C-alpha cells in the first residue's frame, strides 16, 4: 500500500520574506506549483524547504533535474503527488533568516530588503506597499516573528498509518 500523507498547508511568512532571497541564487520556476515554503525541515536546522505539487510533465522533470544539480540543494522528500526540496542557505541569507525569526525584518541587509520588495511587486501582491513598509527602516510598520510551528515542514506533513481491523 502506498503511504498516504496529510498536509497542513498553513500560510506562513517565509514565502514572502525568505523565498526571494533564495531566488537570487536558485532559479525557482513553476511558482504556481509551490504549495508552501518552510524555514526549517525538522525545527533545529536552517534548511530552507519548498513544497511543490509534483508534475510528470517533461518541463517540470527538467526543472527538477536542474534544481538537484544546484550547489545549495541538499536533498528532497517525496510525498506522493508532492515533493519537498531542501536547500542549504548562504551565510548572508542565514543572517537575514536569524533576524527574520527574531521579528527584526528592518535589520536585514538592504540588498535582501530590495529582493523582497521586487518580488512582491513583480508577483503583484496586493499588500506590496505594506510589506515594503514592514522591511524598510523608515516604513513605520512592523511584523512579529514567524510562527516556527508553521515554518517547520515536519510539523506540517504527517504520514497517515492505516491499520486494518482483522481482529
Beta strands, then each sheet from edge to edge (+ up, - down):
strand 1: 4-7
strand 2: 34-38
strand 3: 47-53
strand 4: 73-79
strand 5: 82-88
strand 6: 157-160
sheet 1: 1+ 6-
sheet 2: 2+ 3- 5+ 4-
end
